[in-house]
Amino acid sequence: MKRRSVLDHQSVKRDRRKSLLVSKRTLGQFGFGLVKIFLFLLALGGLSLSFVSGYQFLSSSPYFRLDNIVVAGVKDDLGRELIKMSGVTKRDSLLSLDAATIKRNIEAHPWVRSVLLKKEFPRTLEITAEREEPVAIVLLDKMYFLGTQGKIFKEVARDDPVDFPVITGLSPGDENNGEYIKRVSSFLGLLHREGTPLSAEELSEVHVKGDGTLTIYMSGLPFKVLFGNDDFIRKLDLLQHIIKHLGTAHRLDQVRCIDLGYADRAIVAFMDRVVQRS
């Protein structure tokens, strides 16, 4: 029994010695892992610092100093305004220009619809601007320009051109104004297509009634035309036939009104009588 106890004691010692060696080996591996992580982070920090230092050096280098700002898509006077609004000067480095900020600054100009920027290294910035093109003047509490995209983009200033059709009948603050303006814009877009009997240049007024129906006045026609609120393509084609017929009969100057607000017919009101046309 004593011999077995001694052997058991020796076995316990060997086990403890083995466990201690395993613990030391594990701690050594863990410590080595920490050293590798530390060295990696140190190298990464050094690399990042090198990049930052290199970027700062290049940004301040005269080689990338902005020397030329080119503006395309707009006239020279507007182009000069856009350069001022951009906040960019020839002291800036092309490498460090913030394109998003420059784009936002320029697009704040009321006559600019969109902007495209391009950096031409080493020292040129290209600004391509798309100008807003008014198609009508909207009469609300004040006069505003309506653009080709169907959006009001600017209040009419004293020195702005005003040779555009006028949209009347809208009430300031009416929640339906957005829908009505979109309807007018759609009609104007159709009016500019080729082959229509009406010349867009001769359109003088589009009146929007309270129910959203449109009435137009043309400088080349001695009468008003009621268009309703939809189906404008068909109605423009029908109007073309009616005007052609009236012109052939030499009766255009006798017309008081043409009502196209019906789905199955048109009504022509003469000075002395009314005629329906299917």
C-alpha positions in Angstrom: 0.0 0.0 0.0 2.8 2.4 0.8 4.6 1.7 -2.4 1.4 2.5 -4.4 1.0 5.7 -2.5 4.6 6.8 -3.4 3.9 6.0 -7.0 0.7 7.9 -6.9 2.5 10.9 -5.4 5.1 10.8 -8.1 2.4 10.6 -10.8 0.7 13.7 -9.3 4.0 15.6 -9.4 4.5 14.7 -13.0 1.0 15.8 -13.9 1.5 19.1 -12.1 4.8 19.6 -13.9 3.2 18.8 -17.2 0.3 21.2 -16.5 2.8 23.9 -15.6 4.7 23.4 -18.8 1.4 23.6 -20.8 0.4 26.8 -19.0 3.8 28.4 -19.7 3.6 27.4 -23.4 0.1 28.9 -23.6 1.1 32.1 -22.0 4.1 32.3 -24.3 1.9 31.8 -27.4 -0.6 34.4 -26.1 2.2 36.9 -25.4 3.7 36.3 -28.8 0.2 36.9 -30.3 -0.1 40.2 -28.5 3.3 41.2 -29.7 2.3 40.5 -33.3 -0.9 42.5 -32.9 1.0 45.4 -31.4 3.5 45.3 -34.3 0.7 45.1 -36.8 -1.1 48.1 -35.3 2.2 50.0 -35.1 2.9 49.3 -38.7 -0.7 50.3 -39.7 -0.4 53.5 -37.7 2.9 54.3 -39.4 1.4 53.6 -42.8 -1.6 55.8 -42.1 0.6 58.6 -40.9 2.7 58.2 -44.1 -0.5 58.5 -46.2 -1.7 61.5 -44.3 1.7 63.2 -44.5 2.0 62.4 -48.2 -1.6 63.7 -48.9 -0.9 66.9 -47.0 2.4 67.3 -48.9 0.7 66.8 -52.3 -2.2 69.1 -51.3 0.2 71.9 -50.6 2.3 71.2 -53.6 2.3 73.9 -56.3 2.0 71.1 -58.9 -1.7 70.6 -58.0 -2.5 74.3 -57.5 -5.6 75.2 -59.4 -4.7 77.2 -62.5 -7.7 76.9 -64.8 -11.5 76.9 -64.2 -13.5 76.1 -67.3 -17.3 76.6 -67.3 -19.4 75.0 -70.1 -23.2 74.9 -70.8 -24.0 78.5 -69.9 -23.1 82.0 -71.2 -20.0 83.8 -69.9 -21.7 86.2 -67.6 -23.5 83.3 -65.8 -20.4 81.3 -65.9 -18.5 84.0 -63.9 -21.3 84.0 -61.3 -21.1 80.3 -60.9 -17.3 80.4 -60.3 -17.9 83.0 -57.5 -20.7 80.8 -56.0 -18.5 77.7 -56.1 -16.2 79.1 -53.5 -13.2 77.9 -55.5 -10.1 80.1 -56.0 -6.8 79.6 -57.8 -5.1 79.3 -54.4 -6.9 75.9 -53.9 -5.4 72.5 -54.6 -7.2 70.5 -57.2 -6.4 67.4 -55.1 -8.3 68.6 -52.0 -11.4 70.2 -53.6 -14.7 69.0 -52.1 -16.8 68.2 -55.2 -20.0 67.7 -53.3 -19.8 71.1 -51.6 -18.9 72.9 -54.9 -21.8 71.2 -56.7 -24.3 72.2 -53.9 -23.0 75.8 -53.9 -23.5 76.1 -57.7 -26.9 74.4 -57.8 -28.1 77.0 -55.3 -28.2 79.5 -58.3 -31.8 79.9 -59.4 -30.9 79.6 -63.1 -29.0 76.4 -62.7 -30.8 73.0 -62.9 -27.8 70.7 -62.5 -24.0 70.6 -62.4 -21.3 68.1 -63.4 -17.8 68.6 -62.1 -14.6 67.0 -63.6 -11.1 67.3 -62.3 -8.5 67.4 -65.0 -5.2 66.8 -63.3 -2.9 68.5 -62.5 -4.5 72.0 -62.4 -7.9 72.2 -64.2 -11.4 72.1 -62.9 -14.3 71.7 -65.5 -17.8 72.8 -64.5 -20.6 71.8 -66.8 -23.9 73.5 -65.9 -27.3 72.9 -67.3 -29.4 76.1 -67.3 -33.0 76.3 -66.4 -35.2 77.2 -69.4 -38.5 78.9 -68.6 -41.6 77.9 -70.6 -44.2 80.0 -68.9 -44.8 82.5 -66.1 -47.0 81.4 -63.2 -49.1 84.2 -61.7 -49.7 83.6 -57.9 -49.0 86.1 -55.2 -46.1 87.1 -57.4 -44.8 86.1 -60.8 -42.7 82.9 -61.0 -40.9 81.1 -63.8 -42.0 77.6 -64.7 -39.3 75.4 -66.1 -39.3 72.6 -68.7 -39.4 70.0 -65.9 -42.7 71.3 -64.6 -41.3 73.1 -61.5 -41.4 76.7 -60.4 -37.8 77.6 -60.0 -37.5 81.4 -59.6 -39.4 84.6 -58.9 -39.4 86.9 -61.9 -37.1 89.8 -61.3 -37.3 93.3 -62.8 -34.6 92.7 -65.4 -35.7 89.1 -66.4 -37.2 88.4 -69.8 -41.0 88.1 -69.7 -41.9 87.1 -73.2 -43.6 83.8 -72.1 -47.1 82.5 -71.8 -48.8 83.4 -68.5 -50.6 80.8 -66.3 -53.5 82.4 -64.5 -56.4 81.3 -62.3 -54.3 79.6 -59.5 -55.0 80.7 -55.9 -51.9 81.1 -53.6 -51.8 78.3 -51.1 -54.3 76.0 -52.9 -53.3 72.4 -52.2 -54.2 71.5 -55.8 -51.7 73.9 -57.4 -49.0 71.2 -57.8 -51.4 69.0 -59.7 -52.7 71.8 -61.9 -49.2 73.1 -62.7 -48.1 69.6 -63.7 -51.2 69.4 -66.0 -50.3 72.7 -67.6 -46.7 71.6 -68.0 -47.9 68.4 -69.8 -50.0 70.5 -72.1 -47.2 72.9 -72.9 -44.9 69.9 -73.7 -47.4 68.6 -76.2 -47.8 72.1 -77.7 -44.1 72.2 -78.5 -44.3 69.0 -80.6 -44.1 69.2 -84.4 -47.4 69.2 -86.4 -49.7 70.8 -83.9 -52.1 73.4 -85.2 -51.1 75.8 -82.5 -47.7 77.5 -82.4 -46.2 77.5 -78.9 -44.8 80.9 -79.6 -48.3 82.3 -80.1 -49.7 81.0 -76.8 -50.4 84.0 -74.6 -52.3 82.6 -71.7 -53.4 79.3 -70.0 -56.2 79.9 -67.6 -56.8 77.3 -64.9 -60.4 77.2 -63.6 -61.3 76.2 -60.1 -62.0 72.6 -61.2 -58.6 72.3 -62.9 -59.8 72.6 -66.5 -57.7 74.5 -68.9 -58.7 77.4 -71.2 -56.1 78.8 -73.6 -55.7 82.1 -75.5 -53.6 82.4 -78.6 -52.4 85.6 -80.2 -53.0 84.0 -83.6 -56.6 83.0 -82.9 -59.5 85.4 -82.2 -61.2 83.1 -79.8 -60.5 81.0 -76.7 -60.3 77.2 -76.6 -61.5 75.1 -73.7 -59.4 71.9 -73.3 -60.8 70.3 -70.2 -58.4 68.5 -68.0 -57.1 65.4 -69.9 -56.8 63.7 -73.3 -54.8 66.6 -74.7 -53.3 64.7 -77.6 -56.6 63.8 -79.1 -58.0 67.2 -78.5 -55.1 68.9 -80.2 -55.6 66.7 -83.3 -59.3 67.4 -83.3 -58.6 71.2 -83.0 -56.3 70.9 -86.0 -59.2 69.5 -88.1 -61.6 72.1 -86.9 -59.3 75.0 -87.5 -58.5 73.7 -91.0 -62.2 73.4 -91.8 -63.0 76.8 -90.4 -60.1 78.3 -92.4 -61.3 76.8 -95.6 -64.8 78.1 -95.0 -63.3 81.6 -94.1 -65.2 81.5 -90.8 -62.3 81.7 -88.2 -63.0 85.4 -87.5 -66.7 84.5 -86.7 -65.8 82.0 -83.9 -66.3 83.0 -80.3 -65.2 79.8 -78.6 -64.3 76.2 -79.2 -65.1 73.8 -76.4 -63.1 70.5 -76.4 -64.0 69.5 -72.9 -66.2 66.6 -74.0 -65.2 63.0 -74.7 -67.3 62.5 -77.9 -67.7 65.9 -79.5 -66.5 69.5 -79.8 -68.7 72.6 -79.6 -68.0 75.6 -81.8 -69.7 78.8 -80.7 -70.0 81.4 -83.4 -71.0 84.9 -82.8 -74.6 84.1 -83.8 -75.0 80.4 -83.1 -73.5 77.2 -81.7 -72.5 74.1 -83.7 -71.6 70.7 -82.3 -69.0 68.6 -84.1 -68.5 64.8 -83.4 
